[in-house]
Amino acid sequence: MKYRAYLFDFDGTLVDSMPTFVSVMLRILDENNVKYEEDIVKVITPLGYVGTAEYFKNLGVPMTEEEMVRLMNRYAYDEYIYNIPAKKKCYFGSQRTEKQRRKS
């Protein structure tokens, strides 16, 4: 049987990108000299990019929500590609344990 598509849960299952999400969001506030409360991470975490952009607009970030989302994506892109490590016990491509190699 041929499969036409594969579906998997990348974020939260294979990698933990929450620290990157937080740093990307706070970077935007810091670059725009916007003050924020200590509980900002708790507030924005459930909002996602669009909701966070709306929230940041109300805090005074001088960009449109669309500009902020593009900036969030640009800042996060390199992190996802180069810096966010896989969770333990996740193997990509040719990475296999010695035990897996012996079975082949």
Backbone as a ProteinNet text record, in pm:
[ID]
protein_1_A
[PRIMARY]
MKYRAYLFDFDGTLVDSMPTFVSVMLRILDENNVKYEEDIVKVITPLGYVGTAEYFKNLGVPMTEEEMVRLMNRYAYDEYIYNIPAKKKCYFGSQRTEKQRRKS
[TERTIARY]
82.9	0	87.5	61.5	135.2	65.1	146.4	90.8	110.8	9.2	16.5	64.4	50.8	92.6	125.4	208.7	243.1	208.6	155.4	117.5	186.8	252.6	313.8	310.4	320.7	318.9	462.8	511.7	651	674.8	604.8	631.4	566.7	647.7	599.6	619.6	630.9	652.2	796.8	842.8	980.1	1077.9	1031.4	1115.4	1037.2	1110	1046.6	1087	996.8	1029.5	975.1	916.1	860	963.7	1086	1184.2	1210.6	1207.7	1227.6	1107.9	987.5	867.3	878.2	913.6	924.1	1031.7	1149.4	1257.1	1224.5	1157.4	1117	1019.1	922.3	820.9	879.4	961.8	1021.8	1120.2	1185.3	1277.1	1202.9	1084.3	1005.7	969.8	927.7	896.6	1020.4	1131.5	1255.1	1307.5	1302.7	1349.9	1267.1	1144.4	1055.9	1038.6	1123.7	1123.1	984.2	913.6	780.6	793.6	745.3	749.4	639.7	668.2	569.3	577.8	469.2	458.3	538.4	566.1	641.6	569.9	438.6	362.3	334.7	409.7	385.6	387.5	477.7	487.4	358.1	307.6	182.7	66.5	69.5	-37.3	-31.6	87.7	96.2	103.5	144.6	162.1	38.9	-80.6	-195.4	-243.4	-186.9	-238.7	-188.5	-72.9	-14.8	36.1	81.8	142	41.9	-72.5	-169.7	-224.9	-262.1	-313.5	-209.1	-85.1	23.6	46.5	41	56.4	-53.9	-175.9	-286.9	-260.4	-214.8	-184.5	-71.6	33.3	147.3	106.8	16.9	-32.4	-95.6	-172.8	-235.9	-135.1	-19.5	85.6	163.5	151.3	217.9	326.5	337.5	435.9	390.4	479	439.4	446.2	378	372.1	229.6	197.3	69.3	82.6	-30	-27.8	36.7	9.2	68.4	220.4	271	415.9	477.6	410.5	462.4	466.3	361.5	359.8	471.1	493.2	604.7	737.8	755.1	878.9	895.4	787.4	792.4	837	779.1	816.5	961.7	1006.8	1146.6	1243	1214.4	1301.5	1300.5	1185.4	1174.1	1233.3	1234.9	1277.9	1417	1515.4	1652.4	1662.3	1587.4	1589.4	1541.2	1429.8	1376.3	1473.5	1534.3	1624	1755	1813.5	1950	1969.2	1878.9	1911.8	1823.7	1701.1	1614.5	1648.4	1698.3	1737.4	1617.9	1637.4	1535.1	1530.2	1413.6	1401.2	1478.9	1515.3	1584.6	1498.5	1561.1	1497.8	1429.4	1455.5	1404.6	1522.2	1505.6	1612.8	1564.8	1651.3	1616.8	1710.5	1655.8	1738.1	1815.5	1946	2030.5	2072.8	2022.7	2058.3	1988.5	2067.3	2011.2	2099.6	2041.5	2121	2202.7	2301.9	2384.5	2298	2205.4	2116	2033.2	1983.1	1905.9	1993.3	2120.4	2211.2	2238.8	2252.8	2280.9	2164.3	2041.5	1923.4	1910.9	1970.9	1954.7	2040.2
-117.7	0	124.2	214.8	340.2	444.8	521.9	632.4	759.8	842.6	967.7	1082	1066.2	1171.4	1110.1	1176.9	1138	1254.6	1224.2	1326.1	1294.6	1394.1	1374.9	1505.5	1496.7	1612.8	1650.8	1753.8	1795.5	1872.6	1983.8	2075.4	2024.4	2003.3	1951.7	1802.1	1733.5	1589.2	1556.5	1607.8	1581.4	1688.3	1810.4	1920.3	2001.1	2074.9	2166.5	2307.3	2377.4	2510.2	2622.4	2589.9	2695.3	2799.6	2761.2	2865.2	2958.3	2905.3	2988.4	3079.5	3027.4	3110.2	3230.3	3204.2	3310.3	3411	3364.4	3458.2	3541.9	3482.2	3557.1	3667.6	3635	3732.7	3845.6	3809.8	3912.6	3998.8	3941.8	4018.9	4132.4	4104.7	4207.9	4320.6	4284.9	4387.9	4467.8	4398.7	4466.5	4557.8	4511.4	4594.1	4721.1	4715.9	4831.3	4907.4	4874	4941.3	4944	4833	4821.5	4748.5	4811.8	4752.3	4647.2	4544	4437.9	4383.3	4322.7	4267.5	4138.3	4097.9	3975.3	3850.1	3853.7	3735	3729.1	3804	3811.4	3673.6	3587	3453.5	3375.5	3383.5	3315.1	3369.6	3499.5	3563.6	3525.3	3529.5	3510.5	3364.8	3275.7	3135.6	3075.6	3093.7	3033.2	3111	3227.8	3313.3	3278.8	3212	3187.6	3317.4	3310.8	3428.2	3540.6	3509	3613.1	3679.5	3598.8	3654	3735.7	3689.7	3763.8	3896.7	3895.7	4020.7	4120.3	4073	4160.2	4217.2	4131	4172.9	4276.4	4250.5	4342.6	4476.9	4476.3	4601.1	4686.5	4622.6	4694.7	4742.3	4673.8	4718.9	4837.6	4859.4	4974.9	4945	4821.5	4791.7	4865.5	4948.9	5034.1	4964.7	4852.2	4777.1	4726.9	4689.7	4623	4480.3	4417.2	4279.2	4189.1	4217	4137.6	4151.3	4273	4294.2	4217.5	4219.1	4146.8	3996.6	3941.5	3797.5	3760.8	3843	3816.2	3819.3	3916.1	3927.4	3807.7	3766.5	3649.1	3526.7	3508.3	3394.6	3402.5	3520.7	3535.8	3504.5	3557.4	3531	3382.8	3318.6	3178.6	3082.8	3121.9	3033	2974	3060.4	3010.5	2926	2961.3	2882.2	2740	2727.7	2594.6	2515.5	2582.3	2513	2472.4	2560.5	2538.2	2516.5	2564	2569	2488.2	2456.9	2384.5	2235.8	2178	2036.9	1942.6	1824	1719.5	1676.9	1633.9	1579.6	1448.6	1409.2	1281.9	1169.7	1070.1	952	980.4	1095.8	1125.6	1118	1043.6	1024.5	1069.6	1138	1188.6	1130.5	1104	1058.1	933.1	940.6	823.1	801.8	881.9	862.9	738	643.5	522.9	483.2	414.6	367.6	246.8	215.7	96.7	-28.7	-39.4	-155.5	-166.3	-53.8	-55.3	-99.4	-54.8	-92	-242.9	-302.3	-444.2	-529.5	-478.8	-552.5	-555	-458.1	-451.2	-550.6
0	0	0	-91.2	-96.9	-11.6	58.3	134.4	55.2	51.5	-22.4	65.7	195.5	287	422.8	495.2	631.1	722.8	835.5	931.3	1063.1	1118.5	1249.1	1325.7	1454.5	1542.2	1571.5	1505.8	1517.6	1646.4	1661.8	1771.8	1900.3	1999	2126.6	2139.1	2025.9	2027.4	1992.9	1880.5	1837	1884.8	1899.4	1948.5	2050.9	2133.1	2227.3	2187	2122.1	2072.5	2160.8	2273.8	2358.5	2399.6	2436.3	2468.1	2349	2228.3	2110.1	2088.6	2104.6	2092.2	2185.7	2309.7	2409.3	2369.6	2330.1	2296.6	2173.3	2075.1	1955.3	1993.1	2074.7	2112.1	2196.4	2294.8	2379.6	2301.9	2203.2	2118.6	2048.8	1999.5	1931.6	2028.6	2148.4	2247.1	2284.3	2308.1	2347.3	2237	2112.3	2000.5	1982.6	2026.9	2013.7	2144.9	2242.7	2373.1	2436.9	2424.5	2483.9	2617.2	2720.5	2854.7	2867.5	2945.5	2964.8	3106.4	3147.5	3282.8	3295.4	3417.9	3443.2	3393.9	3390.1	3349.9	3199.4	3119.2	2975	2908	2950.1	2888.3	2913.3	3032.7	3066.5	2982.5	2956.5	2879.8	2732.1	2670.1	2524.7	2481	2568.2	2529	2461	2512.4	2443.7	2320.7	2294	2187.2	2048	2037.3	1904.9	1844.2	1719.5	1655.7	1632.2	1575.7	1541.6	1667.6	1765	1890	1964.1	1959.7	2024.3	1953	1820.9	1745	1782.4	1795.8	1837.1	1977.1	2066	2203.3	2204.2	2125.8	2118.7	2059.6	1963.6	1905.1	2014.6	2101.7	2212.4	2316.9	2325	2416.9	2361.4	2229.3	2170.4	2068.3	2021.7	1916.6	1789.8	1732.3	1619.5	1483.2	1471.1	1345.7	1329.9	1206.9	1188.1	1240.7	1263.9	1309.5	1204.2	1077	968.3	966.2	987.6	993	1109.2	1222.1	1338.6	1314.4	1254.6	1227.7	1130.5	1027.8	934.9	1008.6	1097.6	1174.8	1268.2	1333.4	1420.9	1341.7	1223.6	1139.1	1094.9	1058.7	1015.4	1129.1	1248.3	1363	1400.1	1391.4	1430.9	1327.4	1200.5	1092.6	1117.3	1137.4	1159.4	1285.4	1386.9	1509.8	1483.1	1410.1	1378.7	1290.9	1194.7	1101.9	1168.4	1247.4	1293.9	1443.8	1526.4	1668.1	1762.5	1724.2	1816.2	1807.4	1915.8	1910.8	1921.4	1871.3	1886.3	2032.2	2075.6	2210.4	2217.9	2336.6	2355.3	2299.5	2245.1	2186.1	2052.4	1993.1	1858.9	1762.8	1656.3	1559.7	1423.3	1351	1219.2	1115.1	998.3	887.2	919.3	907.3	925	1069.6	1163	1302.4	1355.2	1399	1460.1	1576.1	1669.7	1782.3	1737.4	1814.5	1784.3	1782.7	1875.7	1880.9	1752.5	1699.5	1575.4	1457.2	1456.4	1345.6	1344	1462.7	1472.4	1422.3	1438.6	1394.5	1243.4	1174.1	1027.9	955.1
[MASK]
++++++++++++++++++++++++++++++++++++++++++++++++++++++++++++++++++++++++++++++++++++++++++++++++++++++++

